[in-house]
Amino acid sequence: MRDLALPVAVIVTGLICVSTASPVAAQRYQPGTPEARVALLAAAIGFVRLSCSDLEVDLNVSGQAAKATGIKMEKVLEVGRSDTAVELIAAYSRDPKNACAALLLDFGPSGHIVPGMIFRR
């Protein structure tokens, strides 16, 4: 069986590049659901890659986290373009400096959401 961690991570990291105007049904996911977790991962990864120049994303860790939600790869793209993910990115964008610091706390080496997913360059 092939390990899908990296392909899932690559897909998730590319989600931020998809236009929010793309024809996807508006979708908000309830907190705590697997879809909400994938939306959070997609938003965090995309925001860090575009706005936190001193931070890096570990694609293996993010891929394993996405895979652990149990969501099929076809659904990952849809979730990443959901209103939940877009709204998270918009919230991070209001205060990028503090958002980068908060994301490092949540996803950094000692993070409480996905430890080791984000690290300083």
N, C-alpha and C positions, 0 to 999 in steps of 0.2 A: 504494500500500500504506500502510495506516494505521500510525503508530508506536504500539506497545502499551506503551511504557515506563511511562507514568503509570498505566494501569489495572492492570498487574502490580504496581506499587509499592503502589497503594491496596489491592489484595487482600492483599499480603504484610503491610502494616501492620495490617490488620484481623485477622490470624490470631491474635494474642495474645488477642483478645476472645472467641475460641471456647472454650467450656468444655472442660477436659481430660477431662471425663467423657462427652463426646460419643461416639457409637458409631462409632469409627474403629478399624480393626485396629491393634493395637500394632505399631509398625514402628521398627526401629533401622537406620540406614543406615551403611554402611561409610565411614570417613573418606576424603575425596578424590573421592567420587562426586558427580555433579550434585545428587542428592537431599540429600546431607549438606550441600552448599554452600547450597542453598535453605533447609534447616532452620536453618543458622547465620545466614543473612540474616534469616529470620523471627524467630528468637529475639533477635538483636541489635536489630532494628528495634522489635519489641514492647517489649522491656525498656527501651530508651532512651525511647520515647514515654511509658511509664508510670512510670519510676523515676528518670530523669535530667533533672531540671527545668531544668538549665542547658545541655542539649544538644538538638539538633534533627536530624532526618533529612531529607536531600535526596531527595525522592521520585523525581526523575528519575534520579539516580545509582543508587538502590536498584532501581528498575524495570529499568534497563539491565543491572544485575548479575544480576537474576533471569532476565531474558530471555536473557542470554548463556549460561546453563546449558543451554539447549535444552529445558528441561522445559515441557511444554504447560500452559497456564493451568489446566485442570481438575485436573491433578496437583499444582499449586502449593498449593492449599488442603489437600489430603491430607497433603502433606509438612510443611506448617506446623503440623499437629496431631499429627505423629508423636512417638513417644517421644523421638527425638533432639532435636527442638525443645523439648519440654517439659522434658527433663532439662537442657538448656542454660540455660533460663530459671530453673529451680530452682537451678542452680549460681550464676548471677549474683545471685539473690535472697539468697544466704547472706551476701554482703558487697556491698551495693549501691553504696556509695561507691567502693570499689576496682574494682568491675565497670564502673561508668560511666567511670572513668579508663582502664581497660584497653580498653574498647570505643572510646574516643576515639583511643587509640594505634593500634588495629587498623583502624579505619574512618574516622579523622579525615583532615584535609588531607594528612598525610604517611603515612597508614596503609599497611600492607603487605598487607591483605586486599582491601578495596575503598576506595581513597583517595577522600576527599571525600564519602563517604556520610553521615558524621556531622560536625557542626560545633557550635561554641559559639553560643548565642543572642546 
